[in-house]
Amino acid sequence: MLTQVDAGLRPRMHQISNTAISMGQYVVSPATHPTDCGRFRASFSVHRSQGNGSYCRVFRFDKAFASREAARLFAVTQGWLQTCMPHPPVC
């Protein structure tokens, strides 16, 4: 299940890379979150700045993954899908 959270929670994220990925007019920043049972959850943020306006959304997922890299790959893929859609769904 996809849930949107306030961007103010971002300091709790554990990124495996400090690299943000430029996708067209957006920048996607994938992150992973360790769970209590040793698995990992995925999230990503999408940023866009144009002129005087800006856009930032953070998405977190309930699905757990066996490795940090698998969670990161899922986050990157979901970020890419979100930025490619002409009218992405709003949570």
C-alpha positions in Angstrom: 0.0 0.0 0.0 1.3 3.4 -0.9 1.1 6.2 1.7 2.2 9.8 1.4 3.8 11.3 4.5 5.0 14.8 5.4 8.4 15.7 4.0 9.4 16.7 7.5 10.0 13.0 8.3 12.8 12.7 5.8 15.7 12.8 8.4 14.7 9.3 9.6 15.4 7.8 6.2 18.5 5.7 5.7 19.8 6.1 2.2 22.3 3.6 0.8 23.4 6.3 -1.7 23.6 10.0 -1.5 22.8 10.1 -5.2 19.6 11.7 -6.3 18.4 10.6 -9.7 17.4 13.2 -12.3 14.3 12.1 -14.2 13.2 14.8 -16.6 12.0 17.8 -14.7 12.0 15.9 -11.4 14.6 14.6 -9.0 13.9 11.3 -7.4 15.7 10.4 -4.1 15.2 6.7 -3.1 15.7 5.6 0.5 15.4 2.4 2.5 14.1 1.8 6.1 15.2 -1.2 8.2 12.3 -3.0 9.9 12.3 -4.6 13.4 12.5 -8.1 11.8 15.7 -7.4 9.8 14.0 -6.7 6.4 13.8 -3.3 4.6 11.0 -1.0 3.4 11.3 1.4 0.5 10.4 5.0 0.0 11.3 7.8 -2.3 10.9 11.6 -2.6 10.1 13.5 -5.8 11.3 17.1 -6.1 10.7 19.7 -8.8 11.6 23.4 -8.8 10.5 25.8 -11.5 10.7 29.6 -11.2 9.2 30.6 -7.9 7.3 27.3 -7.3 8.4 24.0 -6.0 6.9 20.5 -5.6 8.0 17.8 -3.1 6.3 14.6 -2.2 7.5 11.6 -0.1 6.1 8.1 -0.7 6.5 5.2 1.7 5.6 1.6 1.0 4.3 -1.2 3.3 6.0 -4.0 1.4 9.1 -5.4 3.0 12.2 -6.7 1.1 14.9 -9.1 2.1 17.8 -6.7 1.2 18.4 -3.0 1.2 19.3 -3.1 -2.5 16.0 -4.8 -3.4 14.1 -2.1 -1.5 16.1 0.6 -3.2 15.5 -0.8 -6.7 11.7 -0.9 -5.9 11.9 2.8 -4.8 13.7 3.8 -7.9 11.2 2.0 -10.1 8.2 3.5 -8.4 9.8 7.0 -8.6 10.4 6.5 -12.3 6.8 5.4 -12.8 5.5 8.4 -10.8 7.6 10.9 -12.9 6.6 9.3 -16.2 2.9 9.4 -15.7 1.1 12.4 -17.3 -1.4 12.6 -14.4 0.0 10.6 -11.5 -2.5 9.4 -8.8 -2.8 11.7 -5.8 -3.0 10.1 -2.4 
